[in-house]
Each structure stands twice: as structure tokens, then as C-alpha cells.
Amino acid sequence: MGRVVCLGTGDPLNAERAQTCIAVRLPREGAILFDASSGTIILGRLQSASIPLEGIHHLFVSHRHFDHVGGLAPLLISMASLPDANLTVYALPETLRALRTLLALTIPGLEDWLGERLRWRDLTPGSQIRAQDAEVTPFLVDHSVECVGYRITQGGSTAVFAADTRPCPRVVEYARGAGLLIHEAYGTRDEAGTAHTRGHSTAAEAGEAARGAGVGRLVLTHLRAERFADPAELVAEAGEVFEGTVEAARDLDAFEF
């Protein structure tokens, strides 16, 4: 059985939460990261979750928006001072180019500091990657820029992470039979027009994806501040269409799959 820790669960303008990042626990102290939040807050969230930097060797990035990759530079700078730390960053080719350009502009020389301890790997949607004891399969979703979701299988159990996406049949396809679907929720169904324009889904649409895939549990993430979207209302709306367990994630919540 696998275990996911939601290190950050907020959207880009949510000051109540860290921005999106999840960690899949490994049998010992390490973890595989999916996205990197928005800044140095990722370091505090890792510390609170008792995940040492030396135990992180794989980072899978969904897309290049700052609330998903802003923590990459602090993560790499911190790793540079730890001789045993090394990291492979996986993303779509366009996303990798954007990340490396940003690092070169803002922290010149960072890649040289890490040398061979930092590796970059292009993702091919649909192609499985072995990352320690997990199998990770990226799949294209429908956001405002190139973006992937991830199907993660560990010890025979499966979780799916759909970070930023409009309603997308590939989410249902890749989440089919999973124990856990972690899906973004911009707002309620009366905000569908705005959500879709910005590349996002409503809570009801997250529930529809969970129902269509037949998952065991739905966790909502990438949440706006509570004055814009009440987590309880989002859970209630998703629960109207999905009969399984629905929860709105909070920072540092952990879920088994």
C-alpha cells in the first residue's frame, strides 16, 4: 500500500496554504515529489513531514506555472550544500526548457554547482518510468499550457494526480481502478465558465472523473482561498456525483492508496 502526503494544496493566490506539491512516501525516509510548490515554503513543508532532502531523488513536474515549480530553485540550492543529495527532474520537453532558462537567469551557475548530481529527463506521455519502488506514467491533460497528470503505482496500489486540468477524458482513462484520485477543484459548478477559461475544473467535474474511473477515494486540491471557494461546499458538490469518499486536502494531510 502506498502513502501520499499533500505538502501544498493551494492555488497560486491562496495565502492560507502552500502551493501544489505532493510526496509519495518510500519505504524508508525518502519520497518522490510531484511538483514543487511556489517558493521556499516547500523546505518547511518537507521538514514538517520529516522528509530529508537527501531522501528525494526524483521530482516529476506537471507544468511550468510558478505555483508548481517556484520551489525548484530553493530545493536545488539547498541540495547543493549536501554532498549526498542528487535529483532527477522529469517534465515535458517544453517545460524542462522553461525551467532551465529560469534557473540560468535567476541563479546563474546553479547547474554547475550540482554537476552530475542534477539530471534532466524528458517525459513521453504514456511511457512508464521506474522511480525507485514506484512506476510513474505521465499523461497529457487539458490546461492553459502543456501539462501532464501522473499515474503512480506502488506495491500493487495506484494513485493518480491531476494537478491542473479542464475536464479531460484521459484523467478518467488513467485513473480507472485507482485507489486514490487527487484532482484539482477551482470552484462550484456555477463557476464552470471561469474555471474552464483558466484551464481548470469544478468540484462536480472532479467528482464525475472519479465516478467515471471507478476510483476508491477522491481528494480535492489546488484550492482557492476560503473566501472564494469553501472547501466544504466543494466536497458536497463532488459528493453529489461521486458516491465514494471525498475530502478536501489540507497541507500535510496524508492519504493511503
SERO-4910 file (N, C-alpha, C, O; in steps of 0.05 Angstrom, whole numbers):
BEGIN
 pado doro    nc1    nc2    nc3   cac1   cac2   cac3    cc1    cc2    cc3    oc1    oc2    oc3
  Met    A     17    -24      0      0      0      0     18     25      0     38     26     14
  Gly    A     10     45    -16     25     70    -18     14     91      1     -8     89     12
  Arg    A     29    113      3     21    135     20     30    161      8     53    165      1
  Val    A     11    180      5     16    206     -7     13    227     15     -6    226     31
  Val    A     32    246     16     30    269     33     25    294     16     41    299     -2
  Cys    A      4    309     21     -1    334      6     14    357     20      5    368     39
  Leu    A     37    363     10     54    383     22     43    411     17     44    428     35
  Gly    A     31    415     -6     18    441    -12     -8    436    -26     -9    419    -44
  Thr    A    -29    451    -20    -56    445    -31    -70    470    -41    -94    469    -48
  Gly    A    -56    493    -43    -69    517    -51    -64    525    -80    -46    514    -93
  Asp    A    -81    542    -91    -77    553   -118    -57    576   -116    -47    582    -94
  Pro    A    -49    589   -138    -27    608   -138    -32    632   -120    -12    645   -111
  Leu    A    -57    639   -115    -62    664    -99    -74    658    -72    -86    675    -59
  Asn    A    -69    634    -62    -80    626    -36    -58    630    -14    -39    614    -13
  Ala    A    -62    650      2    -42    655     24    -47    637     48    -31    637     67
  Glu    A    -69    622     48    -76    605     71    -62    578     69    -60    563     89
  Arg    A    -51    571     46    -39    545     41    -14    548     25    -10    568     11
  Ala    A      4    528     27     26    526      8     14    518    -19     -8    508    -21
  Gln    A     30    524    -40     20    517    -67     26    487    -73     40    474    -58
  Thr    A     16    478    -96     14    450   -101     40    434   -101     60    442   -114
  Cys    A     41    413    -85     63    394    -84     54    370    -69     42    372    -48
  Ile    A     59    346    -80     53    321    -65     78    304    -63     96    306    -80
  Ala    A     80    288    -43    102    270    -39     91    241    -36     74    237    -19
  Val    A    102    223    -51     96    195    -47    118    183    -30    141    182    -38
  Arg    A    110    173     -7    130    162     12    143    137      1    131    121    -13
  Leu    A    169    134      8    184    110      2    187     93     27    182    104     49
  Pro    A    194     68     26    194     51     49    211     61     73    204     56     96
  Arg    A    232     76     67    248     87     89    241    116     94    217    122     98
  Glu    A    260    134     93    255    162    100    249    180     75    241    203     78
  Gly    A    254    169     51    252    186     28    224    189     16    205    178     27
  Ala    A    223    203     -7    198    207    -21    203    215    -50    225    225    -56
  Ile    A    184    211    -66    184    221    -94    166    245    -95    143    244    -85
  Leu    A    175    267   -105    160    292   -106    145    295   -133    156    288   -154
  Phe    A    121    306   -132    106    314   -155     99    343   -152     84    351   -135
  Asp    A    111    360   -169    110    389   -168    126    399   -144    134    384   -126
  Ala    A    130    426   -144    149    437   -124    140    462   -111    156    479   -102
  Ser    A    113    466   -109    102    489    -95    112    515   -107    119    516   -131
  Ser    A    113    537    -92    118    563   -104    142    578    -93    148    600   -102
  Gly    A    157    566    -74    180    581    -63    192    566    -40    191    541    -39
  Thr    A    205    580    -22    219    568      0    201    553     19    210    537     36
  Ile    A    175    558     17    156    544     35    158    513     32    152    498     51
  Ile    A    167    504      8    170    475      5    190    463     24    186    441     33
  Leu    A    210    479     32    230    468     50    218    464     78    224    444     91
  Gly    A    201    482     87    188    479    112    168    456    112    166    442    132
  Arg    A    154    453     90    134    431     89    149    404     89    139    385    102
  Leu    A    171    402     75    186    377     76    196    371    104    195    348    113
  Gln    A    206    392    118    215    388    145    193    379    163    196    361    180
  Ser    A    169    391    160    146    384    177    137    356    172    127    342    190
  Ala    A    141    346    147    133    319    140    155    299    145    152    275    139
  Ser    A    178    308    157    201    291    163    212    277    138    218    253    138
  Ile    A    213    292    116    225    282     91    252    296     87    252    320     81
  Pro    A    274    282     90    300    295     87    306    300     57    298    284     40
  Leu    A    321    322     52    328    328     24    344    306     11    342    300    -13
  Glu    A    361    293     27    378    271     16    361    247      8    371    230     -6
  Gly    A    336    246     17    318    224     11    301    229    -14    284    213    -21
  Ile    A    305    252    -27    289    259    -51    308    257    -75    327    272    -78
  His    A    302    238    -93    319    234   -116    303    238   -142    315    237   -164
  His    A    277    241   -140    260    243   -164    240    266   -160    226    266   -140
  Leu    A    238    284   -179    218    305   -179    204    304   -206    216    308   -227
  Phe    A    178    299   -206    162    299   -230    145    325   -231    131    332   -213
  Val    A    148    340   -253    136    367   -255    112    365   -275    115    353   -297
  Ser    A     89    376   -267     66    375   -285     67    396   -307     61    390   -330
  His    A     75    420   -299     77    442   -319     93    465   -307    102    464   -284
  Arg    A     96    487   -323    115    508   -316    103    532   -301    118    551   -296
  His    A     78    531   -293     67    553   -277     81    555   -250     88    535   -238
  Phe    A     85    580   -241    102    585   -218     93    571   -192    109    564   -175
  Asp    A     67    567   -190     57    555   -165     62    525   -164     57    512   -144
  His    A     73    514   -186     81    486   -187    111    482   -188    121    460   -183
  Val    A    126    503   -195    155    500   -199    171    520   -184    196    520   -184
  Gly    A    158    539   -170    173    561   -157    191    551   -135    210    565   -127
  Gly    A    186    527   -124    203    516   -103    227    501   -114    244    492    -98
  Leu    A    230    499   -140    252    484   -151    279    496   -144    297    483   -135
  Ala    A    281    523   -148    307    536   -142    315    533   -113    338    526   -107
  Pro    A    297    539    -93    305    535    -65    312    505    -59    330    500    -44
  Leu    A    298    487    -72    304    459    -68    332    452    -78    348    439    -64
  Leu    A    339    462   -102    366    456   -113    388    470    -98    409    458    -94
  Ile    A    383    495    -90    404    509    -74    410    495    -48    433    492    -40
  Ser    A    388    485    -35    392    471    -10    407    444    -15    424    437      1
  Met    A    401    431    -37    414    405    -43    443    409    -50    460    392    -45
  Ala    A    450    433    -61    478    437    -70    497    435    -46    520    428    -50
  Ser    A    488    442    -22    506    442      1    506    414     15    520    411     35
  Leu    A    492    395      4    490    368     16    504    348     -3    492    342    -23
  Pro    A    528    339      4    543    322    -15    528    297    -24    533    287    -46
  Asp    A    510    286     -7    496    261    -15    470    266    -29    457    247    -37
  Ala    A    463    291    -34    438    297    -47    441    297    -77    461    307    -88
  Asn    A    421    285    -91    421    285   -120    392    284   -129    375    273   -115
  Leu    A    387    295   -153    359    297   -162    357    293   -192    373    304   -207
  Thr    A    337    278   -200    329    277   -229    302    291   -231    283    285   -217
  Val    A    301    311   -250    276    326   -254    264    316   -281    277    316   -301
  Tyr    A    239    308   -279    224    298   -303    202    318   -311    188    327   -293
  Ala    A    200    324   -336    179    341   -346    177    339   -376    195    328   -389
  Leu    A    156    350   -388    155    351   -417    178    369   -427    187    386   -413
  Pro    A    187    364   -452    210    379   -462    207    409   -460    226    423   -453
  Glu    A    183    420   -467    179    449   -466    181    459   -437    192    481   -432
  Thr    A    171    443   -419    173    451   -391    201    451   -381    209    469   -367
  Leu    A    217    430   -388    245    429   -380    261    453   -390    277    465   -376
  Arg    A    256    461   -415    270    484   -427    263    509   -411    281    525   -405
  Ala    A    238    512   -403    230    536   -388    243    536   -361    252    557   -351
  Leu    A    244    513   -348    256    511   -321    286    518   -322    296    533   -305
  Arg    A    300    507   -341    329    512   -343    335    541   -350    355    552   -341
  Thr    A    318    552   -367    322    581   -374    317    598   -349    333    617   -344
  Leu    A    297    592   -334    291    608   -310    314    606   -290    322    626   -278
  Leu    A    324    582   -285    346    578   -267    371    593   -276    385    606   -260
  Ala    A    377    592   -302    400    606   -313    398    636   -310    418    650   -305
  Leu    A    374    647   -312    370    676   -309    371    685   -280    381    707   -274
  Thr    A    360    669   -262    357    678   -234    380    669   -216    386    683   -197
  Ile    A    391    645   -222    413    635   -205    435    624   -224    438    600   -225
  Pro    A    449    642   -237    469    632   -256    490    614   -242    499    621   -220
  Gly    A    496    592   -255    516    574   -244    505    552   -226    520    534   -218
  Leu    A    479    552   -221    468    532   -203    472    504   -213    478    486   -198
  Glu    A    468    500   -239    471    473   -250    500    464   -247    505    441   -243
  Asp    A    519    483   -250    547    476   -246    553    468   -218    569    450   -213
  Trp    A    540    481   -198    545    474   -170    538    445   -165    552    431   -151
  Leu    A    516    436   -177    507    408   -172    521    388   -191    524    365   -184
  Gly    A    528    397   -214    542    379   -233    526    355   -240    502    357   -246
  Glu    A    539    331   -238    525    306   -245    504    298   -225    490    279   -230
  Arg    A    502    312   -203    482    305   -183    454    315   -192    434    308   -179
  Leu    A    453    332   -213    428    342   -223    424    331   -252    441    336   -269
  Arg    A    402    318   -256    396    307   -283    368    316   -292    350    320   -276
  Trp    A    366    319   -318    340    328   -330    331    306   -349    347    296   -365
  Arg    A    306    298   -348    295    277   -364    269    285   -377    251    294   -364
  Asp    A    268    283   -404    244    288   -419    223    267   -414    230    243   -412
  Leu    A    198    275   -411    176    256   -408    164    251   -436    162    269   -452
  Thr    A    155    226   -439    138    219   -462    111    210   -452    110    189   -439
  Pro    A     90    224   -457     64    216   -447     57    187   -454     61    179   -477
  Gly    A     48    172   -434     41    145   -438     64    125   -433     59    101   -431
  Ser    A     88    135   -430    112    118   -425    118    116   -396    121    137   -383
  Gln    A    119     92   -386    123     88   -357    152     92   -349    171     85   -364
  Ile    A    157    103   -325    183    108   -314    185     94   -287    166     95   -271
  Arg    A    207     80   -283    212     67   -257    227     87   -239    249     95   -247
  Ala    A    216     94   -217    229    112   -198    230     98   -171    210     98   -156
  Gln    A    252     87   -165    256     71   -140    234     49   -139    234     32   -157
  Asp    A    217     49   -119    198     27   -118    171     34   -130    151     20   -125
  Ala    A    170     55   -146    144     64   -158    147     64   -188    168     67   -200
  Glu    A    124     59   -201    122     62   -230    104     86   -236     82     88   -226
  Val    A    115    105   -252    102    130   -257     96    133   -287    114    130   -303
  Thr    A     71    138   -293     63    142   -321     51    170   -325     30    175   -313
  Pro    A     64    187   -341     52    214   -346     31    212   -368     33    195   -386
  Phe    A     11    229   -367     -9    230   -388    -17    259   -392    -18    275   -373
  Leu    A    -22    267   -417    -30    294   -423    -57    301   -412    -76    285   -413
  Val    A    -59    325   -400    -85    336   -391    -90    362   -406    -74    370   -423
  Asp    A   -112    375   -400   -121    399   -416   -119    424   -398   -139    431   -385
  His    A    -96    437   -398    -93    462   -383    -87    484   -402    -90    481   -427
  Ser    A    -79    507   -392    -73    531   -409    -46    530   -422    -40    545   -441
  Val    A    -27    513   -411     -1    508   -423      2    477   -424    -14    463   -413
  Glu    A     24    468   -436     29    439   -436     30    429   -408     43    441   -391
  Cys    A     17    406   -403     14    397   -375      8    367   -375     -5    357   -393
  Val    A     18    354   -354     13    325   -351      2    319   -324      8    333   -304
  Gly    A    -14    298   -323    -21    286   -297     -3    261   -294     12    254   -312
  Tyr    A     -6    248   -271     11    224   -266     -5    202   -254    -21    206   -236
  Arg    A      0    177   -264    -10    153   -252     14    140   -237     34    135   -249
  Ile    A     10    135   -212     32    126   -195     24     99   -183      4     97   -168
  Thr    A     40     78   -189     34     51   -178     57     43   -160     80     45   -167
  Gln    A     50     34   -136     70     27   -116     59      3   -100     38      5    -88
  Gly    A     74    -18   -100     65    -42    -85     38    -53    -93     23    -63    -77
  Gly    A     32    -50   -119      6    -60   -129    -17    -42   -125    -39    -48   -134
  Ser    A    -13    -18   -112    -34      1   -109    -29     26   -126     -6     31   -133
  Thr    A    -50     40   -134    -47     62   -153    -61     87   -143    -83     87   -133
  Ala    A    -47    110   -147    -58    136   -143    -54    153   -168    -35    148   -183
  Val    A    -72    172   -173    -70    189   -197    -71    218   -187    -87    225   -171
  Phe    A    -53    234   -199    -50    262   -192    -57    279   -217    -42    278   -236
  Ala    A    -79    293   -216    -87    311   -238    -87    339   -227   -106    349   -216
  Ala    A    -64    352   -231    -58    377   -217    -75    400   -228    -92    411   -214
  Asp    A    -72    407   -253    -87    429   -266    -98    420   -292    -83    413   -310
  Thr    A   -125    419   -294   -137    409   -319   -166    417   -321   -180    418   -301
  Arg    A   -175    422   -345   -203    423   -351   -213    394   -351   -197    375   -350
  Pro    A   -239    390   -352   -249    362   -354   -235    348   -378   -235    359   -400
  Cys    A   -225    324   -373   -207    312   -393   -211    282   -392   -208    269   -371
  Pro    A   -218    269   -414   -223    240   -414   -198    224   -407   -201    201   -397
  Arg    A   -174    235   -411   -150    220   -404   -148    217   -374   -136    197   -364
  Val    A   -158    235   -358   -158    232   -329   -174    207   -322   -165    190   -306
  Val    A   -197    204   -333   -214    181   -328   -200    155   -337   -200    135   -323
  Glu    A   -187    156   -361   -174    133   -372   -151    124   -354   -149    100   -347
  Tyr    A   -134    143   -345   -111    135   -329   -117    130   -300   -102    118   -285
  Ala    A   -140    140   -291   -148    136   -263   -165    112   -259   -172    105   -236
  Arg    A   -172     98   -281   -190     76   -279   -180     54   -259   -158     44   -262
  Gly    A   -196     49   -239   -190     28   -219   -170     37   -198   -162     20   -182
  Ala    A   -161     62   -198   -142     71   -178   -155     73   -150   -179     77   -148
  Gly    A   -139     69   -130   -149     72   -103   -154    101    -95   -170    107    -78
  Leu    A   -138    120   -108   -139    148   -100   -136    165   -124   -118    161   -140
  Leu    A   -154    185   -127   -151    206   -147   -148    233   -133   -166    241   -118
  Ile    A   -126    246   -137   -121    273   -127   -126    292   -150   -111    293   -169
  His    A   -147    308   -148   -156    324   -171   -161    353   -162   -171    358   -140
  Glu    A   -154    371   -179   -158    400   -173   -188    406   -173   -204    392   -185
  Ala    A   -195    428   -159   -223    438   -159   -222    468   -156   -216    479   -135
  Tyr    A   -229    482   -178   -228    511   -178   -251    523   -162   -247    542   -147
  Gly    A   -275    512   -165   -298    522   -151   -322    505   -156   -319    482   -165
  Thr    A   -346    515   -151   -371    500   -155   -380    503   -184   -369    518   -199
  Arg    A   -401    488   -191   -410    486   -219   -419    513   -230   -418    517   -254
  Asp    A   -427    532   -213   -436    558   -224   -412    575   -233   -416    596   -244
  Glu    A   -388    565   -228   -364    579   -237   -350    564   -259   -326    569   -265
  Ala    A   -364    546   -272   -352    530   -293   -340    546   -316   -318    539   -325
  Gly    A   -354    567   -324   -344    583   -346   -316    595   -340   -298    593   -356
  Thr    A   -314    607   -316   -288    619   -308   -267    597   -305   -244    600   -313
  Ala    A   -275    575   -292   -256    553   -288   -245    543   -315   -220    539   -317
  His    A   -262    538   -334   -253    527   -360   -235    547   -375   -215    540   -387
  Thr    A   -243    573   -373   -226    594   -386   -198    594   -375   -179    598   -390
  Arg    A   -195    588   -350   -169    589   -337   -155    562   -336   -134    558   -325
  Gly    A   -168    542   -349   -155    516   -351   -160    497   -328   -144    480   -322
  His    A   -183    500   -314   -188    485   -290   -216    471   -291   -231    474   -311
  Ser    A   -221    456   -270   -246    441   -268   -262    449   -243   -250    460   -224
  Thr    A   -287    444   -243   -303    448   -219   -302    423   -201   -292    402   -209
  Ala    A   -312    426   -177   -314    403   -159   -331    381   -170   -325    357   -168
  Ala    A   -354    389   -182   -372    369   -194   -357    354   -216   -361    329   -218
  Glu    A   -341    367   -232   -327    354   -254   -305    335   -243   -300    314   -255
  Ala    A   -293    343   -220   -274    324   -207   -289    299   -198   -279    277   -201
  Gly    A   -313    303   -187   -330    281   -179   -337    263   -202   -338    239   -200
  Glu    A   -344    275   -225   -351    260   -249   -327    243   -258   -331    220   -267
  Ala    A   -303    255   -257   -279    239   -265   -275    216   -246   -269    194   -255
  Ala    A   -279    220   -220   -275    198   -201   -296    177   -205   -290    153   -204
  Arg    A   -321    185   -211   -342    165   -216   -336    149   -241   -339    125   -242
  Gly    A   -329    164   -262   -323    150   -288   -300    131   -286   -300    110   -300
  Ala    A   -280    137   -270   -257    120   -267   -261     97   -247   -246     78   -247
  Gly    A   -282    100   -230   -287     79   -210   -265     79   -189   -257     57   -180
  Val    A   -255    102   -181   -234    103   -160   -246     98   -133   -270     99   -129
  Gly    A   -229     92   -114   -238     87    -87   -243    112    -70   -260    113    -53
  Arg    A   -227    133    -76   -227    157    -60   -219    181    -76   -201    179    -93
  Leu    A   -232    204    -72   -226    229    -86   -217    249    -66   -230    254    -46
  Val    A   -194    262    -72   -183    283    -55   -181    308    -73   -168    307    -94
  Leu    A   -193    330    -64   -192    355    -79   -169    372    -69   -163    374    -46
  Thr    A   -155    384    -89   -132    401    -83   -131    425   -101   -150    429   -116
  His    A   -109    440   -100   -106    465   -116   -129    484   -110   -142    494   -128
  Leu    A   -134    488    -84   -158    502    -75   -153    532    -72   -131    540    -65
  Arg    A   -174    547    -79   -172    576    -75   -177    583    -45   -185    566    -30
  Ala    A   -171    608    -38   -176    617    -11   -205    613     -4   -223    614    -21
  Glu    A   -210    609     22   -238    602     30   -258    623     25   -282    617     22
  Arg    A   -250    649     23   -270    669     16   -280    667    -13   -300    679    -20
  Phe    A   -265    653    -29   -273    648    -57   -285    621    -61   -303    618    -78
  Ala    A   -276    601    -47   -286    573    -50   -285    559    -24   -263    553    -13
  Asp    A   -308    553    -12   -310    539     13   -304    509      9   -318    496     -6
  Pro    A   -283    498     21   -277    470     17   -300    451     23   -304    431     10
  Ala    A   -316    458     43   -339    441     50   -359    441     27   -371    420     21
  Glu    A   -364    463     14   -382    464     -9   -371    448    -33   -386    435    -47
  Leu    A   -344    449    -36   -332    434    -58   -336    404    -53   -342    389    -72
  Val    A   -331    396    -29   -334    367    -22   -363    359    -26   -368    337    -37
  Ala    A   -382    375    -17   -410    368    -20   -418    366    -49   -432    348    -57
  Glu    A   -408    384    -66   -415    383    -94   -403    358   -108   -417    345   -123
  Ala    A   -378    353   -102   -366    329   -114   -380    304   -105   -384    285   -120
  Gly    A   -389    304    -80   -403    281    -68   -431    276    -80   -442    255    -77
  Glu    A   -442    296    -93   -468    293   -106   -466    275   -130   -486    262   -138
  Val    A   -442    273   -142   -439    257   -167   -421    232   -162   -422    214   -178
  Phe    A   -405    232   -141   -388    210   -135   -395    199   -108   -395    213    -88
  Glu    A   -402    173   -107   -412    161    -83   -390    152    -63   -396    145    -41
  Gly    A   -365    152    -72   -343    144    -55   -335    166    -35   -349    187    -34
  Thr    A   -313    162    -21   -304    182     -2   -292    206    -17   -276    203    -35
  Val    A   -300    230     -8   -290    255    -19   -279    272      4   -292    275     24
  Glu    A   -255    283      0   -243    301     20   -230    324      6   -220    322    -16
  Ala    A   -229    347     20   -212    369     11   -186    369     27   -186    370     51
  Ala    A   -164    366     12   -138    363     26   -130    389     40   -137    411     31
  Arg    A   -116    386     62   -103    408     76    -73    402     75    -64    380     71
  Asp    A    -57    423     77    -28    420     77    -20    399     98    -29    400    121
  Leu    A     -3    380     90      8    359    106    -11    336    112     -4    318    127
  Asp    A    -35    337    100    -52    313    101    -39    290     87    -26    293     67
  Ala    A    -43    266     98    -32    242     85    -55    223     78    -74    221     93
  Phe    A    -52    209     56    -73    191     46    -60    165     36    -41    166     22
  Glu    A    -72    143     44    -62    117     35    -77    110      9   -100    119      4
  Phe    A    -64     94     -7    -76     85    -32    -68     56    -38    -77     45    -58
***
